[in-house]
Amino acid sequence: MPLYKTITINPSTKVFIWKIEESFEALSEGIFLTKKCSRRVENMKSDLHRRGFMSIRHLMALEGFTDHDLYYDENGKPHLTGDKHISITHSFNFSAIIISDFEVGIDIEKQRNKILRIAHKFTPIEEYRTMANDDALMRKLTIVWCAKESLYKSFSEKGVSFLQHIDVDEFSMEDNRTTATVTYGNIEAKYNIDFLEFEDFTCAYALIAEKS
């Protein structure tokens, strides 16, 4: 079972990362999907997406949850039956979840140079022009994107703009953490962000700190 990493953030919050190496058939063993999710998987054209979908169910099982415990609201945000919060992510051959008593979000992205071309769409790029080289800039921008994506998933309000409404505070790559704020309408939410890099991927996860 390729559980890649488990991170215990605090007694009520855990991150689980899976490296997808098995076939869809192997990942399907012992997993019982709802009829709706079975149809969803059957309609997926990408084998990697299908395998990612099933790997998420294995990660949920580590905390005692099944596909029948998972549902989505009108904004597409996943929820668990009971009091726990969940966020889900999948990129290429990695998937991950975060489960907590508090509002959370998580994102994994493959590190790719194309982020240099689209950075102006999600962050004030001039803030990062002091980076030593394009590789360092690419890595930092990927962290910013993952942080904003995790915040977007946690906040989950239609109309939120990465560029206009989500601010990630300046951080050092060595710190592996930062803070961020979502300001939208009359709501302001502050989050703590942690991030890590592995095998040319970046993962960031957000935990609510304050909301008003």
VOFI-826811 format. One record per atom (N, C-alpha, C): x, y, z; residue in three letters; atom name. Coordinates in steps of 0.05 Angstrom, whole numbers, plus 5000, padded with zeros to 4 digits. Layout:
N
R     x     y     z  code  site
R     X     Y     Z   ALA    CA
...
***
This chain:
212
R     x     y     z  code  site
R  5017  4976  5000   MET     N
R  5000  5000  5000   MET    CA
R  5018  5025  5000   MET     C
R  5018  5040  4978   PRO     N
R  5037  5063  4977   PRO    CA
R  5026  5088  4990   PRO     C
R  5021  5086  5016   LEU     N
R  5017  5111  5032   LEU    CA
R  5044  5125  5033   LEU     C
R  5045  5148  5021   TYR     N
R  5071  5162  5018   TYR    CA
R  5079  5177  5043   TYR     C
R  5060  5190  5055   LYS     N
R  5067  5206  5079   LYS    CA
R  5042  5211  5095   LYS     C
R  5046  5211  5122   THR     N
R  5025  5220  5140   THR    CA
R  5037  5243  5157   THR     C
R  5022  5265  5159   ILE     N
R  5030  5288  5174   ILE    CA
R  5009  5294  5195   ILE     C
R  5017  5293  5220   THR     N
R  4999  5300  5242   THR    CA
R  5004  5329  5250   THR     C
R  4986  5346  5242   ILE     N
R  4989  5375  5247   ILE    CA
R  4983  5382  5276   ILE     C
R  4962  5370  5286   ASN     N
R  4954  5373  5314   ASN    CA
R  4937  5349  5321   ASN     C
R  4929  5345  5346   PRO     N
R  4914  5321  5353   PRO    CA
R  4888  5316  5337   PRO     C
R  4877  5337  5325   SER     N
R  4852  5334  5310   SER    CA
R  4855  5338  5280   SER     C
R  4879  5341  5270   THR     N
R  4884  5347  5242   THR    CA
R  4906  5330  5230   THR     C
R  4900  5315  5209   LYS     N
R  4920  5299  5196   LYS    CA
R  4920  5302  5165   LYS     C
R  4943  5300  5153   VAL     N
R  4946  5299  5124   VAL    CA
R  4956  5272  5116   VAL     C
R  4944  5261  5095   PHE     N
R  4952  5235  5084   PHE    CA
R  4958  5238  5054   PHE     C
R  4982  5229  5046   ILE     N
R  4990  5232  5017   ILE    CA
R  4995  5204  5006   ILE     C
R  4984  5199  4982   TRP     N
R  4986  5172  4969   TRP    CA
R  5001  5175  4943   TRP     C
R  5020  5157  4938   LYS     N
R  5033  5156  4912   LYS    CA
R  5020  5134  4896   LYS     C
R  5008  5142  4873   ILE     N
R  4991  5124  4858   ILE    CA
R  5008  5106  4840   ILE     C
R  5012  5082  4848   GLU     N
R  5028  5063  4832   GLU    CA
R  5012  5038  4823   GLU     C
R  4989  5033  4836   GLU     N
R  4974  5009  4829   GLU    CA
R  4956  5013  4805   GLU     C
R  4946  4992  4795   SER     N
R  4926  4992  4774   SER    CA
R  4899  5000  4785   SER     C
R  4880  5008  4768   PHE     N
R  4853  5014  4777   PHE    CA
R  4840  4990  4790   PHE     C
R  4845  4967  4779   GLU     N
R  4833  4942  4789   GLU    CA
R  4843  4937  4818   GLU     C
R  4869  4941  4822   ALA     N
R  4880  4936  4849   ALA    CA
R  4869  4957  4869   ALA     C
R  4867  4981  4860   LEU     N
R  4856  5002  4878   LEU    CA
R  4826  4998  4884   LEU     C
R  4813  4984  4867   SER     N
R  4784  4980  4870   SER    CA
R  4778  4958  4891   SER     C
R  4798  4942  4898   GLU     N
R  4793  4920  4917   GLU    CA
R  4787  4932  4945   GLU     C
R  4765  4923  4956   GLY     N
R  4758  4931  4983   GLY    CA
R  4745  4958  4985   GLY     C
R  4740  4971  4962   ILE     N
R  4728  4998  4962   ILE    CA
R  4699  4995  4951   ILE     C
R  4680  5005  4966   PHE     N
R  4652  5003  4957   PHE    CA
R  4641  5032  4953   PHE     C
R  4635  5038  4928   LEU     N
R  4626  5064  4920   LEU    CA
R  4596  5067  4920   LEU     C
R  4586  5091  4924   THR     N
R  4558  5096  4920   THR    CA
R  4551  5094  4891   THR     C
R  4526  5091  4884   LYS     N
R  4518  5088  4856   LYS    CA
R  4526  5113  4840   LYS     C
R  4524  5136  4852   LYS     N
R  4531  5161  4839   LYS    CA
R  4561  5162  4833   LYS     C
R  4577  5154  4852   CYS     N
R  4606  5154  4848   CYS    CA
R  4615  5132  4828   CYS     C
R  4601  5110  4829   SER     N
R  4607  5088  4810   SER    CA
R  4603  5098  4781   SER     C
R  4581  5113  4777   ARG     N
R  4576  5124  4750   ARG    CA
R  4597  5145  4743   ARG     C
R  4604  5160  4762   ARG     N
R  4624  5181  4758   ARG    CA
R  4651  5169  4749   ARG     C
R  4659  5148  4762   VAL     N
R  4684  5135  4755   VAL    CA
R  4683  5122  4727   VAL     C
R  4660  5110  4721   GLU     N
R  4656  5097  4695   GLU    CA
R  4658  5117  4672   GLU     C
R  4650  5142  4678   ASN     N
R  4651  5162  4657   ASN    CA
R  4677  5177  4654   ASN     C
R  4696  5171  4672   MET     N
R  4722  5184  4670   MET    CA
R  4738  5172  4647   MET     C
R  4749  5189  4630   LYS     N
R  4764  5180  4607   LYS    CA
R  4793  5174  4613   LYS     C
R  4803  5188  4634   SER     N
R  4831  5184  4641   SER    CA
R  4835  5162  4662   SER     C
R  4852  5143  4656   ASP     N
R  4857  5121  4675   ASP    CA
R  4870  5132  4700   ASP     C
R  4887  5153  4697   LEU     N
R  4901  5164  4720   LEU    CA
R  4880  5178  4738   LEU     C
R  4860  5191  4726   HIS     N
R  4839  5204  4743   HIS    CA
R  4823  5183  4758   HIS     C
R  4818  5161  4745   ARG     N
R  4803  5139  4758   ARG    CA
R  4819  5128  4781   ARG     C
R  4845  5124  4777   ARG     N
R  4862  5113  4798   ARG    CA
R  4865  5133  4821   ARG     C
R  4866  5159  4814   GLY     N
R  4867  5180  4834   GLY    CA
R  4842  5180  4851   GLY     C
R  4820  5177  4838   PHE     N
R  4794  5177  4852   PHE    CA
R  4793  5154  4873   PHE     C
R  4802  5131  4864   MET     N
R  4801  5108  4882   MET    CA
R  4822  5110  4905   MET     C
R  4845  5122  4899   SER     N
R  4865  5125  4920   SER    CA
R  4855  5143  4942   SER     C
R  4839  5163  4935   ILE     N
R  4827  5180  4956   ILE    CA
R  4811  5164  4975   ILE     C
R  4796  5144  4965   ARG     N
R  4779  5128  4982   ARG    CA
R  4796  5111  5001   ARG     C
R  4820  5102  4992   HIS     N
R  4838  5088  5009   HIS    CA
R  4848  5106  5032   HIS     C
R  4854  5131  5025   LEU     N
R  4863  5150  5045   LEU    CA
R  4841  5155  5066   LEU     C
R  4817  5158  5056   MET     N
R  4794  5163  5075   MET    CA
R  4791  5139  5094   MET     C
R  4796  5115  5083   ALA     N
R  4793  5091  5100   ALA    CA
R  4812  5090  5123   ALA     C
R  4835  5104  5120   LEU     N
R  4855  5105  5142   LEU    CA
R  4843  5118  5167   LEU     C
R  4823  5135  5163   GLU     N
R  4810  5149  5186   GLU    CA
R  4782  5137  5191   GLU     C
R  4777  5115  5178   GLY     N
R  4751  5101  5184   GLY    CA
R  4728  5111  5168   GLY     C
R  4732  5126  5146   PHE     N
R  4711  5136  5129   PHE    CA
R  4709  5120  5103   PHE     C
R  4685  5119  5092   THR     N
R  4680  5106  5066   THR    CA
R  4668  5126  5047   THR     C
R  4665  5117  5022   ASP     N
R  4653  5135  5002   ASP    CA
R  4625  5144  5010   ASP     C
R  4611  5128  5026   HIS     N
R  4584  5134  5034   HIS    CA
R  4584  5157  5055   HIS     C
R  4607  5163  5067   ASP     N
R  4609  5185  5086   ASP    CA
R  4615  5211  5073   ASP     C
R  4620  5211  5047   LEU     N
R  4629  5235  5033   LEU    CA
R  4606  5247  5016   LEU     C
R  4602  5273  5018   TYR     N
R  4582  5286  5001   TYR    CA
R  4592  5314  4994   TYR     C
R  4580  5327  4974   TYR     N
R  4589  5353  4964   TYR    CA
R  4566  5373  4966   TYR     C
R  4573  5398  4973   ASP     N
R  4552  5419  4974   ASP    CA
R  4548  5432  4947   ASP     C
R  4531  5453  4946   GLU     N
R  4525  5465  4920   GLU    CA
R  4549  5479  4908   GLU     C
R  4570  5485  4923   ASN     N
R  4594  5498  4912   ASN    CA
R  4615  5477  4905   ASN     C
R  4608  5452  4908   GLY     N
R  4627  5430  4901   GLY    CA
R  4647  5424  4923   GLY     C
R  4643  5435  4947   LYS     N
R  4661  5429  4969   LYS    CA
R  4654  5403  4982   LYS     C
R  4674  5386  4986   PRO     N
R  4669  5359  4999   PRO    CA
R  4664  5362  5029   PRO     C
R  4647  5345  5040   HIS     N
R  4641  5344  5068   HIS    CA
R  4640  5315  5077   HIS     C
R  4644  5310  5102   LEU     N
R  4641  5284  5115   LEU    CA
R  4616  5285  5133   LEU     C
R  4603  5262  5135   THR     N
R  4581  5260  5154   THR    CA
R  4594  5263  5182   THR     C
R  4580  5276  5200   GLY     N
R  4592  5280  5227   GLY    CA
R  4604  5308  5228   GLY     C
R  4623  5311  5247   ASP     N
R  4634  5338  5252   ASP    CA
R  4661  5343  5239   ASP     C
R  4673  5324  5226   LYS     N
R  4699  5327  5214   LYS    CA
R  4697  5343  5187   LYS     C
R  4719  5358  5182   HIS     N
R  4722  5372  5156   HIS    CA
R  4742  5357  5139   HIS     C
R  4738  5358  5112   ILE     N
R  4757  5345  5094   ILE    CA
R  4762  5362  5070   ILE     C
R  4786  5360  5059   SER     N
R  4793  5372  5033   SER    CA
R  4809  5351  5018   SER     C
R  4807  5351  4991   ILE     N
R  4817  5330  4974   ILE    CA
R  4833  5343  4951   ILE     C
R  4854  5329  4943   THR     N
R  4870  5339  4920   THR    CA
R  4882  5315  4905   THR     C
R  4887  5319  4879   HIS     N
R  4899  5298  4863   HIS    CA
R  4914  5312  4840   HIS     C
R  4939  5304  4836   SER     N
R  4955  5314  4813   SER    CA
R  4973  5293  4803   SER     C
R  4969  5284  4778   PHE     N
R  4985  5264  4766   PHE    CA
R  4985  5239  4783   PHE     C
R  5009  5230  4793   ASN     N
R  5010  5205  4808   ASN    CA
R  5011  5209  4839   ASN     C
R  5001  5232  4848   PHE     N
R  4998  5237  4877   PHE    CA
R  4970  5246  4883   PHE     C
R  4960  5237  4906   SER     N
R  4935  5247  4916   SER    CA
R  4938  5251  4946   SER     C
R  4920  5267  4957   ALA     N
R  4922  5273  4986   ALA    CA
R  4895  5283  4997   ALA     C
R  4892  5279  5023   ILE     N
R  4869  5290  5037   ILE    CA
R  4879  5303  5063   ILE     C
R  4863  5321  5074   ILE     N
R  4867  5331  5101   ILE    CA
R  4841  5329  5115   ILE     C
R  4841  5318  5139   ILE     N
R  4817  5315  5156   ILE    CA
R  4822  5329  5182   ILE     C
R  4802  5344  5191   SER     N
R  4806  5361  5215   SER    CA
R  4779  5367  5229   SER     C
R  4781  5376  5253   ASP     N
R  4758  5387  5267   ASP    CA
R  4752  5416  5258   ASP     C
R  4771  5427  5243   PHE     N
R  4768  5455  5235   PHE    CA
R  4767  5458  5205   PHE     C
R  4760  5481  5195   GLU     N
R  4760  5486  5166   GLU    CA
R  4788  5483  5155   GLU     C
R  4790  5468  5133   VAL     N
R  4817  5462  5121   VAL    CA
R  4815  5462  5091   VAL     C
R  4838  5463  5078   GLY     N
R  4841  5460  5049   GLY    CA
R  4868  5449  5042   GLY     C
R  4870  5435  5020   ILE     N
R  4896  5423  5012   ILE    CA
R  4898  5423  4982   ILE     C
R  4923  5425  4972   ASP     N
R  4927  5423  4943   ASP    CA
R  4955  5412  4937   ASP     C
R  4956  5396  4917   ILE     N
R  4982  5385  4906   ILE    CA
R  4984  5394  4877   ILE     C
R  5008  5403  4869   GLU     N
R  5013  5410  4841   GLU    CA
R  5040  5400  4833   GLU     C
R  5042  5392  4808   LYS     N
R  5068  5385  4796   LYS    CA
R  5083  5411  4790   LYS     C
R  5108  5412  4796   GLN     N
R  5124  5435  4791   GLN    CA
R  5131  5437  4761   GLN     C
R  5120  5458  4748   ARG     N
R  5124  5461  4719   ARG    CA
R  5129  5490  4712   ARG     C
R  5145  5495  4691   ASN     N
R  5153  5522  4684   ASN    CA
R  5130  5538  4673   ASN     C
R  5109  5526  4665   LYS     N
R  5086  5541  4654   LYS    CA
R  5074  5560  4674   LYS     C
R  5079  5555  4700   ILE     N
R  5068  5573  4720   ILE    CA
R  5080  5601  4718   ILE     C
R  5104  5603  4706   LEU     N
R  5116  5629  4702   LEU    CA
R  5100  5646  4682   LEU     C
R  5086  5633  4664   ARG     N
R  5071  5648  4643   ARG    CA
R  5044  5657  4654   ARG     C
R  5033  5643  4674   ILE     N
R  5006  5649  4683   ILE    CA
R  5006  5662  4711   ILE     C
R  5030  5667  4722   ALA     N
R  5031  5677  4750   ALA    CA
R  5016  5703  4753   ALA     C
R  5017  5721  4733   HIS     N
R  5004  5747  4735   HIS    CA
R  4974  5744  4739   HIS     C
R  4963  5721  4733   LYS     N
R  4934  5717  4736   LYS    CA
R  4925  5711  4764   LYS     C
R  4945  5703  4781   PHE     N
R  4937  5695  4809   PHE    CA
R  4953  5709  4831   PHE     C
R  4974  5724  4824   THR     N
R  4990  5737  4845   THR    CA
R  5005  5761  4833   THR     C
R  5010  5782  4848   PRO     N
R  5026  5804  4838   PRO    CA
R  5055  5795  4833   PRO     C
R  5061  5788  4809   ILE     N
R  5087  5775  4802   ILE    CA
R  5111  5792  4809   ILE     C
R  5108  5819  4810   GLU     N
R  5131  5836  4816   GLU    CA
R  5142  5831  4844   GLU     C
R  5126  5819  4861   GLU     N
R  5135  5813  4888   GLU    CA
R  5157  5792  4888   GLU     C
R  5159  5776  4867   TYR     N
R  5177  5753  4866   TYR    CA
R  5200  5756  4846   TYR     C
R  5203  5780  4835   ARG     N
R  5224  5784  4814   ARG    CA
R  5252  5783  4826   ARG     C
R  5255  5784  4852   THR     N
R  5281  5783  4864   THR    CA
R  5292  5755  4867   THR     C
R  5277  5735  4859   MET     N
R  5286  5707  4861   MET    CA
R  5311  5703  4844   MET     C
R  5328  5685  4853   ALA     N
R  5355  5681  4841   ALA    CA
R  5354  5672  4812   ALA     C
R  5335  5654  4806   ASN     N
R  5333  5643  4779   ASN    CA
R  5305  5633  4774   ASN     C
R  5300  5625  4749   ASP     N
R  5273  5616  4741   ASP    CA
R  5265  5591  4756   ASP     C
R  5283  5573  4763   ASP     N
R  5276  5549  4778   ASP    CA
R  5266  5557  4806   ASP     C
R  5280  5574  4819   ALA     N
R  5272  5583  4846   ALA    CA
R  5246  5598  4845   ALA     C
R  5242  5614  4824   LEU     N
R  5217  5629  4820   LEU    CA
R  5194  5610  4815   LEU     C
R  5199  5590  4798   MET     N
R  5178  5570  4793   MET    CA
R  5169  5555  4818   MET     C
R  5188  5547  4834   ARG     N
R  5182  5533  4859   ARG    CA
R  5166  5551  4878   ARG     C
R  5174  5576  4881   LYS     N
R  5160  5594  4899   LYS    CA
R  5132  5600  4889   LYS     C
R  5129  5605  4863   LEU     N
R  5102  5610  4852   LEU    CA
R  5084  5586  4855   LEU     C
R  5095  5562  4853   THR     N
R  5079  5538  4856   THR    CA
R  5069  5536  4885   THR     C
R  5085  5543  4904   ILE     N
R  5076  5544  4932   ILE    CA
R  5054  5564  4935   ILE     C
R  5057  5588  4923   VAL     N
R  5036  5608  4925   VAL    CA
R  5010  5598  4913   VAL     C
R  5012  5585  4889   TRP     N
R  4988  5574  4876   TRP    CA
R  4975  5553  4894   TRP     C
R  4991  5534  4905   CYS     N
R  4979  5513  4922   CYS    CA
R  4966  5525  4947   CYS     C
R  4979  5546  4958   ALA     N
R  4968  5559  4982   ALA    CA
R  4941  5571  4975   ALA     C
R  4940  5586  4953   LYS     N
R  4915  5599  4945   LYS    CA
R  4893  5579  4937   LYS     C
R  4901  5557  4925   GLU     N
R  4882  5537  4918   GLU    CA
R  4870  5524  4943   GLU     C
R  4888  5518  4962   SER     N
R  4878  5507  4987   SER    CA
R  4859  5526  5002   SER     C
R  4866  5552  5001   LEU     N
R  4848  5572  5014   LEU    CA
R  4821  5574  4999   LEU     C
R  4822  5573  4973   TYR     N
R  4798  5574  4957   TYR    CA
R  4780  5550  4963   TYR     C
R  4792  5527  4967   LYS     N
R  4776  5503  4973   LYS    CA
R  4764  5505  5001   LYS     C
R  4779  5516  5020   SER     N
R  4768  5518  5047   SER    CA
R  4747  5540  5049   SER     C
R  4752  5563  5037   PHE     N
R  4733  5585  5039   PHE    CA
R  4707  5580  5023   PHE     C
R  4711  5569  4999   SER     N
R  4689  5558  4983   SER    CA
R  4665  5577  4980   SER     C
R  4670  5600  4968   GLU     N
R  4649  5619  4961   GLU    CA
R  4652  5626  4931   GLU     C
R  4630  5624  4916   LYS     N
R  4631  5631  4888   LYS    CA
R  4638  5660  4885   LYS     C
R  4655  5666  4865   GLY     N
R  4663  5693  4860   GLY    CA
R  4690  5701  4872   GLY     C
R  4702  5684  4889   VAL     N
R  4728  5690  4901   VAL    CA
R  4749  5689  4879   VAL     C
R  4766  5710  4878   SER     N
R  4787  5712  4859   SER    CA
R  4814  5708  4873   SER     C
R  4831  5691  4860   PHE     N
R  4857  5686  4871   PHE    CA
R  4873  5712  4873   PHE     C
R  4870  5729  4852   LEU     N
R  4886  5753  4850   LEU    CA
R  4875  5775  4868   LEU     C
R  4849  5778  4869   GLN     N
R  4837  5801  4883   GLN    CA
R  4830  5796  4912   GLN     C
R  4824  5771  4920   HIS     N
R  4813  5766  4946   HIS    CA
R  4830  5749  4964   HIS     C
R  4852  5736  4954   ILE     N
R  4868  5719  4970   ILE    CA
R  4897  5729  4970   ILE     C
R  4907  5735  4994   ASP     N
R  4934  5746  4998   ASP    CA
R  4950  5726  5014   ASP     C
R  4973  5718  5003   VAL     N
R  4992  5701  5017   VAL    CA
R  5015  5718  5026   VAL     C
R  5020  5717  5052   ASP     N
R  5042  5734  5063   ASP    CA
R  5069  5724  5054   ASP     C
R  5088  5742  5053   GLU     N
R  5115  5735  5045   GLU    CA
R  5127  5713  5063   GLU     C
R  5143  5695  5051   PHE     N
R  5153  5672  5066   PHE    CA
R  5180  5664  5056   PHE     C
R  5195  5650  5072   SER     N
R  5220  5638  5064   SER    CA
R  5216  5609  5056   SER     C
R  5229  5600  5035   MET     N
R  5226  5573  5026   MET    CA
R  5234  5553  5048   MET     C
R  5253  5561  5065   GLU     N
R  5263  5544  5085   GLU    CA
R  5244  5541  5109   GLU     C
R  5226  5560  5112   ASP     N
R  5208  5559  5135   ASP    CA
R  5186  5538  5132   ASP     C
R  5179  5532  5108   ASN     N
R  5158  5512  5102   ASN    CA
R  5130  5520  5113   ASN     C
R  5127  5546  5118   ARG     N
R  5101  5555  5128   ARG    CA
R  5098  5585  5123   ARG     C
R  5072  5594  5123   THR     N
R  5067  5623  5120   THR    CA
R  5038  5627  5130   THR     C
R  5028  5651  5127   THR     N
R  5001  5658  5134   THR    CA
R  4987  5671  5110   THR     C
R  4961  5671  5110   ALA     N
R  4946  5682  5088   ALA    CA
R  4919  5692  5097   ALA     C
R  4907  5709  5080   THR     N
R  4881  5721  5087   THR    CA
R  4863  5720  5062   THR     C
R  4838  5712  5066   VAL     N
R  4817  5714  5046   VAL    CA
R  4798  5737  5055   VAL     C
R  4795  5757  5037   THR     N
R  4777  5779  5043   THR    CA
R  4756  5780  5020   THR     C
R  4731  5775  5028   TYR     N
R  4710  5773  5007   TYR    CA
R  4684  5783  5019   TYR     C
R  4673  5804  5007   GLY     N
R  4649  5816  5018   GLY    CA
R  4654  5826  5046   GLY     C
R  4637  5818  5064   ASN     N
R  4641  5826  5092   ASN    CA
R  4656  5806  5109   ASN     C
R  4668  5786  5096   ILE     N
R  4681  5764  5110   ILE    CA
R  4712  5767  5107   ILE     C
R  4726  5764  5129   GLU     N
R  4755  5762  5129   GLU    CA
R  4763  5737  5144   GLU     C
R  4778  5720  5131   ALA     N
R  4787  5695  5143   ALA    CA
R  4817  5693  5142   ALA     C
R  4830  5687  5164   LYS     N
R  4859  5685  5166   LYS    CA
R  4866  5655  5169   LYS     C
R  4887  5647  5155   TYR     N
R  4895  5619  5155   TYR    CA
R  4925  5616  5160   TYR     C
R  4932  5593  5172   ASN     N
R  4960  5584  5173   ASN    CA
R  4964  5565  5150   ASN     C
R  4986  5568  5136   ILE     N
R  4993  5552  5113   ILE    CA
R  5019  5537  5118   ILE     C
R  5019  5511  5113   ASP     N
R  5044  5495  5113   ASP    CA
R  5048  5484  5085   ASP     C
R  5073  5480  5077   PHE     N
R  5078  5469  5051   PHE    CA
R  5103  5451  5052   PHE     C
R  5104  5432  5032   LEU     N
R  5127  5415  5029   LEU    CA
R  5131  5408  5000   LEU     C
R  5155  5401  4993   GLU     N
R  5162  5393  4965   GLU    CA
R  5173  5365  4965   GLU     C
R  5166  5349  4945   PHE     N
R  5175  5322  4942   PHE    CA
R  5172  5312  4914   PHE     C
R  5193  5300  4903   GLU     N
R  5192  5288  4876   GLU    CA
R  5181  5306  4855   GLU     C
R  5190  5331  4856   ASP     N
R  5181  5352  4836   ASP    CA
R  5151  5359  4839   ASP     C
R  5140  5355  4862   PHE     N
R  5113  5363  4869   PHE    CA
R  5114  5382  4893   PHE     C
R  5093  5398  4895   THR     N
R  5089  5416  4918   THR    CA
R  5062  5411  4930   THR     C
R  5060  5410  4956   CYS     N
R  5035  5407  4971   CYS    CA
R  5033  5429  4991   CYS     C
R  5010  5442  4993   ALA     N
R  5005  5462  5013   ALA    CA
R  4978  5456  5026   ALA     C
R  4976  5461  5052   TYR     N
R  4950  5457  5065   TYR    CA
R  4945  5481  5084   TYR     C
R  4919  5488  5086   ALA     N
R  4911  5511  5101   ALA    CA
R  4893  5503  5124   ALA     C
R  4898  5516  5147   LEU     N
R  4881  5512  5171   LEU    CA
R  4871  5538  5181   LEU     C
R  4845  5541  5184   ILE     N
R  4833  5566  5192   ILE    CA
R  4844  5575  5219   ILE     C
R  4851  5601  5221   ALA     N
R  4860  5612  5246   ALA    CA
R  4840  5631  5259   ALA     C
R  4827  5647  5241   GLU     N
R  4808  5666  5251   GLU    CA
R  4789  5674  5229   GLU     C
R  4764  5678  5235   LYS     N
R  4744  5685  5215   LYS    CA
R  4724  5705  5227   LYS     C
R  4720  5727  5212   SER     N
R  4702  5748  5222   SER    CA
R  4686  5760  5199   SER     C
***
